Amino acid sequence: MDTFLSICLGIGLAAATGFRIFIPLLALSIASIYGFIPLSENFQWIGTYPALIVFATASIVEIGAYYIPWFDHIIDFITAPAALIAGAVVMASSITEINPLLKWTLAIIAGSGTAAIFHGATSIMRGASTATTGGLANPLFATTELGAASILSLLAIALPLIAGIIILLLVAASAKKIIKRLRRNKSEDPSDSPD
């Protein structure tokens, strides 16, 4: 696989780990077993049937946990560091033909960073959902996250360039929104006004 496309694949899967940790790993495992995606050296274990069984089981448990009211916040807190690790793993496993130092630099910065951005955004939105609906809308939110993780995973595998572009556009739009909000908050801050 072309290096650029494998980086796009990794970014797409890393973004999906921000929504659900095990869905992208499950998709990567299936794609590897059926020969759609070559895995990087030292990550061949992802494309084995035992790994497939573990990822499938973990996916089912993770999906179910997000439908338990208030427990979804605990799971979100626990999975935050795991999402960063999973983002780095899917990124490193998808890049096959690159210097190991560059691969791990990309895995940590782009893979973990992308996973962190999407996991952080979903945590904030889930908190807002809980605050405004008392948690009643959280199952709908969990379904949306599951759909996003599944669609991003499939898109990253089938059309990695498109997935990479979509992720970059989403990150840019989020950054723009955050900067706008920070500027607005700064202009509204009474401690900044002259005495």
C-alpha positions as CSV (number, residue, x, y, z in Angstrom):
1,M,0.0,0.0,0.0
2,D,1.2,3.5,-0.8
3,T,2.7,5.3,2.2
4,F,0.4,8.3,1.9
5,L,-2.7,6.1,1.7
6,S,-1.5,4.0,4.7
7,I,-1.2,7.3,6.7
8,C,-4.7,8.3,5.6
9,L,-5.9,4.8,6.7
10,G,-4.2,5.2,10.0
11,I,-5.7,8.7,10.6
12,G,-9.2,7.4,9.7
13,L,-9.0,4.4,12.0
14,A,-7.4,6.6,14.8
15,A,-10.3,9.0,14.6
16,A,-12.7,6.1,14.8
17,T,-11.0,5.0,18.1
18,G,-12.0,8.3,19.5
19,F,-15.7,7.2,19.2
20,R,-15.2,3.5,20.1
21,I,-11.9,1.8,20.8
22,F,-12.5,-1.8,19.6
23,I,-14.6,-1.2,16.4
24,P,-11.7,0.1,14.4
25,L,-9.4,-2.7,15.7
26,L,-12.1,-5.2,14.8
27,A,-12.5,-3.7,11.3
28,L,-8.7,-3.7,10.8
29,S,-8.5,-7.3,12.0
30,I,-11.2,-8.4,9.5
31,A,-9.6,-6.4,6.7
32,S,-6.2,-8.0,7.4
33,I,-7.5,-11.5,7.6
34,Y,-9.2,-11.2,4.3
35,G,-6.2,-9.6,2.7
36,F,-7.5,-6.1,2.1
37,I,-4.9,-4.4,4.4
38,P,-1.3,-5.4,4.9
39,L,-0.2,-4.9,8.4
40,S,3.2,-3.5,9.5
41,E,5.8,-5.8,10.9
42,N,5.2,-6.6,14.6
43,F,1.5,-6.0,14.1
44,Q,0.7,-9.2,12.2
45,W,-1.1,-10.5,15.4
46,I,-4.0,-8.1,14.7
47,G,-4.8,-10.1,11.6
48,T,-5.2,-13.4,13.4
49,Y,-8.4,-15.2,14.4
50,P,-7.6,-15.1,18.2
51,A,-7.3,-11.3,17.9
52,L,-10.5,-11.2,15.9
53,I,-12.4,-13.0,18.6
54,V,-10.9,-10.7,21.3
55,F,-11.8,-7.5,19.4
56,A,-15.3,-8.8,18.6
57,T,-16.0,-9.7,22.2
58,A,-14.5,-6.4,23.5
59,S,-16.6,-4.5,20.9
60,I,-19.8,-6.1,22.1
61,V,-18.9,-5.3,25.8
62,E,-17.9,-1.7,24.9
63,I,-21.1,-1.1,22.9
64,G,-23.3,-2.5,25.7
65,A,-21.5,-0.5,28.4
66,Y,-22.3,2.8,26.6
67,Y,-26.1,2.1,26.9
68,I,-26.1,1.9,30.7
69,P,-27.1,5.2,32.1
70,W,-24.4,7.1,34.0
71,F,-22.1,4.1,33.5
72,D,-21.3,5.6,30.1
73,H,-19.5,8.5,31.8
74,I,-17.3,6.1,33.8
75,I,-16.5,4.1,30.6
76,D,-15.7,7.4,28.9
77,F,-13.2,8.3,31.7
78,I,-11.6,4.9,31.7
79,T,-11.3,4.7,27.9
80,A,-9.7,8.1,27.4
81,P,-6.1,6.8,27.8
82,A,-7.0,3.6,26.0
83,A,-8.3,5.6,23.0
84,L,-4.9,7.3,22.7
85,I,-3.1,4.0,22.8
86,A,-5.5,2.4,20.3
87,G,-5.1,5.5,18.0
88,A,-1.3,5.0,18.0
89,V,-1.6,1.2,17.5
90,V,-3.9,1.5,14.5
91,M,-1.7,4.2,13.0
92,A,1.5,2.3,13.5
93,S,0.0,-1.0,12.3
94,S,-1.2,0.5,9.0
95,I,2.0,2.2,8.0
96,T,4.1,-0.6,6.3
97,E,6.9,1.0,4.4
98,I,8.5,3.8,6.5
99,N,11.4,4.4,8.8
100,P,10.4,3.1,12.3
101,L,11.3,6.4,14.0
102,L,9.0,8.3,11.6
103,K,6.3,5.7,11.9
104,W,6.2,5.9,15.7
105,T,6.4,9.7,15.6
106,L,3.3,9.7,13.3
107,A,1.6,7.1,15.4
108,I,2.0,9.1,18.6
109,I,1.3,12.5,17.2
110,A,-1.2,11.9,14.4
111,G,-2.7,8.6,15.7
112,S,-3.0,9.5,19.4
113,G,-3.7,13.1,18.7
114,T,-6.5,12.4,16.3
115,A,-8.0,9.8,18.8
116,A,-7.7,12.4,21.6
117,I,-9.5,15.1,19.6
118,F,-12.5,12.9,18.7
119,H,-12.7,11.3,22.1
120,G,-12.5,14.6,23.8
121,A,-15.2,16.1,21.6
122,T,-17.6,13.1,22.2
123,S,-16.9,13.3,26.0
124,I,-17.9,17.0,26.0
125,M,-21.0,16.3,23.9
126,R,-22.0,13.4,26.2
127,G,-21.6,15.7,29.2
128,A,-23.8,18.3,27.6
129,S,-26.4,15.7,26.7
130,T,-26.4,14.5,30.3
131,A,-26.7,18.0,31.6
132,T,-29.6,19.0,29.3
133,T,-31.6,15.8,29.3
134,G,-30.6,14.1,32.5
135,G,-29.0,11.3,30.5
136,L,-32.2,10.4,28.7
137,A,-30.6,11.2,25.3
138,N,-27.4,9.4,26.0
139,P,-28.5,6.1,24.4
140,L,-29.2,8.0,21.2
141,F,-25.8,9.6,21.5
142,A,-24.2,6.2,22.0
143,T,-25.9,5.0,18.8
144,T,-24.6,8.0,16.9
145,E,-21.0,7.3,18.2
146,L,-21.3,3.7,17.3
147,G,-22.4,4.6,13.8
148,A,-19.6,7.1,13.4
149,A,-17.0,4.6,14.6
150,S,-18.3,2.0,12.2
151,I,-18.6,4.3,9.2
152,L,-15.2,5.9,9.7
153,S,-13.6,2.5,10.1
154,L,-15.2,1.1,6.9
155,L,-14.5,4.4,5.0
156,A,-10.8,4.4,6.2
157,I,-10.4,0.8,4.9
158,A,-12.3,1.2,1.6
159,L,-11.4,4.8,0.7
160,P,-8.5,5.9,2.9
161,L,-7.8,9.2,1.0
162,I,-11.5,10.3,1.4
163,A,-11.4,9.3,5.1
164,G,-8.2,11.3,5.6
165,I,-9.7,14.4,4.0
166,I,-12.9,14.1,6.0
167,I,-11.0,13.8,9.2
168,L,-8.8,16.8,8.4
169,L,-11.9,18.9,7.5
170,L,-13.6,17.9,10.8
171,V,-10.4,18.7,12.8
172,A,-10.1,22.1,11.0
173,A,-13.8,22.9,11.6
174,S,-13.5,22.0,15.3
175,A,-10.3,24.0,15.7
176,K,-12.0,27.0,14.1
177,K,-15.0,26.7,16.4
178,I,-12.8,26.4,19.5
179,I,-10.7,29.4,18.6
180,K,-13.9,31.4,17.9
181,R,-15.3,30.4,21.3
182,L,-12.0,31.2,23.1
183,R,-11.9,34.7,21.5
184,R,-15.6,35.3,22.4
185,N,-14.9,34.2,26.0
186,K,-11.9,36.4,26.2
187,S,-13.8,39.5,25.0
188,E,-16.6,38.8,27.5
189,D,-14.1,38.3,30.4
190,P,-14.7,41.2,32.9
191,S,-11.1,40.9,34.2
192,D,-9.8,42.1,30.8
193,S,-11.7,45.4,30.9
194,P,-9.7,48.5,31.9
195,D,-10.4,49.9,35.4
